[in-house]
Amino acid sequence: MRVSDRNQRITIQHKTATVTSGQETVNWTTSTTGPLWASVRWLRGRELEAMRQRWAKADFVIVLAFGDVQSVTINPYDRISWGSRTLEIDGGEDITGQRVFFNIYAHEIT
């Protein structure tokens, strides 16, 4: 992958939950490292149906430089903000094991 392939700006959002009077409130805070350069590729999309409800799910792979990944903590319960889209993180891996690029797998449900 070339540096020019990472042409999308993304931000990592961390989930913080607080419980007040038995009610859980979820807030999302943006990572302090700021926007990161990434390559965002669409993998597949599908339409799901359960209990007479339909929704669409799109899967993506986000490729970051390994140095960017080391500067920010990414957890499976975090999410990615990419333009007007919000992607839920499913997992991530260093496919080559060479610590050059890191793939994050995510999905968007609409």
Backbone bond lengths (Angstrom), bond angles and torsions (degrees), N, CA, C in turn:
res aa  C-N    CA-C-N  psi(-1)  N-CA   C-N-CA  omega(-1)  CA-C   N-CA-C  phi
1 M - - - 1.449 - - 1.521 108.93 -
2 R 1.309 114.28 134.75 1.464 120.46 178.16 1.527 110.16 -88.05
3 V 1.312 115.89 159.84 1.459 120.60 177.74 1.523 109.84 -61.95
4 S 1.329 117.49 -35.34 1.463 120.86 -178.79 1.526 112.55 -66.62
5 D 1.332 118.33 -17.27 1.465 121.29 177.13 1.529 111.89 -71.94
6 R 1.313 116.79 -23.96 1.469 120.34 177.82 1.524 108.46 -88.67
7 N 1.333 115.83 81.52 1.455 120.93 -172.90 1.522 113.49 -117.39
8 Q 1.323 117.57 15.88 1.460 122.23 179.03 1.526 109.57 -116.29
9 R 1.329 116.15 141.35 1.467 120.73 177.80 1.517 109.06 -98.31
10 I 1.326 116.69 126.40 1.462 121.77 177.91 1.523 109.20 -126.41
11 T 1.316 116.35 158.27 1.460 121.11 172.28 1.519 108.31 -129.63
12 I 1.313 115.86 144.35 1.458 122.82 177.47 1.523 107.62 -92.26
13 Q 1.323 116.19 131.90 1.467 121.10 177.69 1.517 108.59 -116.23
14 H 1.330 115.79 129.51 1.457 122.45 -178.37 1.526 110.26 -98.21
15 K 1.312 115.51 139.75 1.459 121.89 -179.90 1.523 109.82 -86.75
16 T 1.320 115.67 130.08 1.465 121.05 173.24 1.521 107.30 -127.78
17 A 1.306 116.12 126.92 1.468 121.15 -178.72 1.522 109.19 -116.39
18 T 1.317 115.84 135.57 1.455 121.86 176.11 1.524 108.41 -124.79
19 V 1.319 115.48 142.15 1.459 120.82 179.69 1.522 108.56 -110.96
20 T 1.336 114.97 121.47 1.456 121.69 178.12 1.517 108.21 -128.61
21 S 1.327 116.54 120.70 1.469 122.56 179.95 1.527 112.11 53.88
22 G 1.320 115.49 39.37 1.458 120.35 178.09 1.517 114.87 81.64
23 Q 1.330 118.53 -3.70 1.453 122.69 179.37 1.524 109.77 -102.38
24 E 1.322 115.68 128.82 1.460 120.21 178.27 1.522 109.72 -90.28
25 T 1.320 115.94 128.82 1.453 122.11 176.60 1.520 108.19 -113.25
26 V 1.332 116.40 126.29 1.461 121.43 -178.96 1.519 108.83 -103.36
27 N 1.332 115.88 128.63 1.458 122.74 175.50 1.523 108.60 -122.89
28 W 1.313 116.01 150.15 1.462 121.85 178.58 1.516 108.31 -116.46
29 T 1.349 116.48 124.81 1.455 121.34 178.41 1.518 108.96 -113.43
30 T 1.310 115.85 138.57 1.462 121.40 -179.46 1.522 109.49 -77.56
31 S 1.324 115.23 140.10 1.462 121.39 179.34 1.519 109.93 -60.21
32 T 1.319 116.41 143.56 1.464 121.56 -177.78 1.524 112.44 -74.46
33 T 1.330 118.14 -12.42 1.469 120.15 -179.89 1.521 112.04 -75.07
34 G 1.326 117.05 -9.88 1.456 120.50 176.65 1.513 112.54 81.44
35 P 1.323 117.16 -173.76 1.459 119.88 179.73 1.526 111.73 -64.04
36 L 1.319 115.48 144.62 1.467 122.41 178.51 1.520 109.27 -115.91
37 W 1.329 116.28 147.89 1.455 120.63 175.17 1.520 108.27 -82.27
38 A 1.335 116.28 133.21 1.463 120.63 -177.35 1.521 110.32 -149.12
39 S 1.312 114.50 162.67 1.458 122.13 169.62 1.523 106.44 -104.82
40 V 1.325 117.22 121.76 1.458 121.68 -179.51 1.520 107.32 -111.77
41 R 1.339 115.61 118.72 1.464 120.72 -179.53 1.517 110.04 -120.39
42 W 1.317 115.65 136.15 1.454 122.24 176.23 1.511 108.37 -79.16
43 L 1.335 118.37 129.74 1.460 122.17 178.78 1.524 111.79 -95.62
44 R 1.311 117.12 -54.09 1.460 121.09 -179.05 1.521 109.44 -164.63
45 G 1.311 114.15 162.82 1.446 120.67 176.41 1.515 109.19 -136.30
46 R 1.291 116.44 152.40 1.460 120.14 179.50 1.514 109.49 -155.56
47 E 1.311 113.50 160.26 1.453 120.29 177.89 1.521 108.13 -108.48
48 L 1.318 116.78 129.65 1.456 122.46 -177.15 1.519 109.74 -112.07
49 E 1.322 115.42 152.56 1.456 119.79 179.13 1.520 109.05 -143.98
50 A 1.317 115.03 134.20 1.461 121.44 176.12 1.523 107.87 -155.40
51 M 1.302 115.36 135.70 1.459 121.66 177.26 1.533 111.84 51.09
52 R 1.317 115.25 47.22 1.468 123.79 177.19 1.529 113.77 62.28
53 Q 1.314 116.74 23.31 1.457 120.53 175.78 1.519 108.20 -121.93
54 R 1.306 116.18 141.85 1.459 121.91 179.34 1.519 109.79 -119.49
55 W 1.317 114.97 146.21 1.454 120.17 174.13 1.519 108.04 -153.54
56 A 1.319 115.40 159.92 1.458 121.72 -179.67 1.521 109.37 -105.70
57 K 1.329 115.26 143.18 1.459 120.80 177.93 1.522 108.02 -130.01
58 A 1.320 116.17 128.55 1.461 122.16 178.35 1.526 108.31 -119.02
59 D 1.340 116.14 132.02 1.462 121.82 179.82 1.526 109.98 -103.28
60 F 1.331 115.57 140.80 1.458 122.32 -177.96 1.527 110.15 -132.44
61 V 1.337 115.80 157.19 1.457 121.51 166.93 1.527 106.38 -121.45
62 I 1.319 115.39 130.46 1.462 122.51 -179.82 1.524 106.66 -112.98
63 V 1.331 116.45 123.98 1.460 121.35 -178.32 1.520 108.80 -107.33
64 L 1.338 115.34 122.75 1.471 122.95 178.42 1.516 109.52 -116.38
65 A 1.328 116.16 155.85 1.460 120.04 170.11 1.518 108.13 -68.85
66 F 1.319 117.25 141.83 1.461 120.37 -176.35 1.525 111.50 -60.74
67 G 1.324 118.51 -32.52 1.463 121.34 178.00 1.512 112.26 -62.82
68 D 1.354 117.21 -35.51 1.458 120.74 177.03 1.520 110.93 -67.41
69 V 1.322 116.91 -36.74 1.466 121.46 -179.05 1.521 110.30 -67.30
70 Q 1.324 117.53 -35.87 1.457 120.69 179.97 1.522 112.05 -69.81
71 S 1.334 117.74 -22.61 1.462 120.31 -177.55 1.524 113.18 -87.92
72 V 1.342 117.94 -7.96 1.460 121.18 -178.44 1.526 109.17 -136.64
73 T 1.311 116.68 145.00 1.458 121.39 176.77 1.523 108.21 -89.26
74 I 1.339 115.84 125.25 1.463 121.30 179.74 1.519 107.76 -120.46
75 N 1.336 115.64 124.06 1.460 122.01 179.86 1.525 109.55 -118.73
76 P 1.336 117.66 156.68 1.465 119.99 179.97 1.525 114.30 -62.06
77 Y 1.321 118.98 -21.99 1.458 120.55 179.73 1.532 112.06 -92.53
78 D 1.330 117.72 5.56 1.456 121.87 173.34 1.524 109.42 -85.17
79 R 1.306 116.53 176.46 1.455 119.70 176.41 1.525 109.59 -141.28
80 I 1.324 114.89 167.62 1.457 121.60 -177.10 1.528 108.61 -117.67
81 S 1.311 115.62 132.13 1.452 120.98 173.83 1.525 107.18 -100.52
82 W 1.334 116.44 123.15 1.461 122.75 -177.55 1.521 107.74 -133.28
83 G 1.313 116.62 99.85 1.460 120.56 -175.21 1.521 109.66 62.77
84 S 1.322 116.53 -123.71 1.463 120.73 178.33 1.526 111.98 -93.43
85 R 1.322 117.68 2.38 1.463 121.70 -177.32 1.522 111.56 -100.26
86 T 1.325 114.98 150.35 1.459 122.14 174.91 1.515 107.75 -121.53
87 L 1.327 116.56 123.36 1.462 122.68 -176.91 1.522 110.07 -112.40
88 E 1.322 116.04 130.95 1.466 122.04 176.43 1.532 108.56 -86.34
89 I 1.324 117.97 131.27 1.461 122.34 -177.16 1.523 110.37 -79.59
90 D 1.342 116.03 129.17 1.462 122.03 176.00 1.525 111.88 -97.41
91 G 1.313 118.30 -32.60 1.460 122.00 -178.43 1.513 110.21 168.30
92 G 1.310 116.09 -177.49 1.459 120.49 179.92 1.514 111.79 -159.48
93 E 1.335 115.24 161.19 1.454 119.41 179.43 1.521 110.95 -161.81
94 D 1.316 114.60 156.78 1.459 122.94 171.33 1.519 105.89 -98.63
95 I 1.329 116.84 97.00 1.467 120.86 -171.57 1.519 112.59 -61.60
96 T 1.322 117.74 -45.56 1.461 120.34 -175.63 1.522 112.86 -81.60
97 G 1.319 118.22 -20.00 1.457 121.36 -177.96 1.521 112.71 75.80
98 Q 1.322 117.39 9.17 1.458 121.37 -177.35 1.519 113.41 -96.75
99 R 1.334 117.31 0.94 1.462 122.92 179.00 1.527 112.99 57.37
100 V 1.336 115.05 42.97 1.458 120.77 176.13 1.524 109.82 -107.03
101 F 1.343 116.33 -52.10 1.454 122.02 179.13 1.520 109.87 -126.14
102 F 1.328 115.63 151.57 1.460 122.24 179.85 1.519 108.39 -127.16
103 N 1.334 116.94 126.98 1.460 122.19 179.73 1.521 110.27 -96.08
104 I 1.326 116.15 131.65 1.462 122.29 173.09 1.512 107.21 -113.91
105 Y 1.326 116.20 128.59 1.454 121.44 178.46 1.523 107.56 -99.32
106 A 1.330 116.66 130.93 1.449 121.32 -175.35 1.525 109.68 -144.91
107 H 1.317 115.52 165.58 1.466 120.66 177.55 1.525 110.40 -139.50
108 E 1.317 113.90 157.09 1.454 121.31 176.11 1.523 107.27 -124.65
109 I 1.320 116.28 129.88 1.458 121.14 177.71 1.523 107.96 -111.78
110 T 1.325 115.05 126.64 1.471 119.14 -179.41 1.498 110.57 -117.83
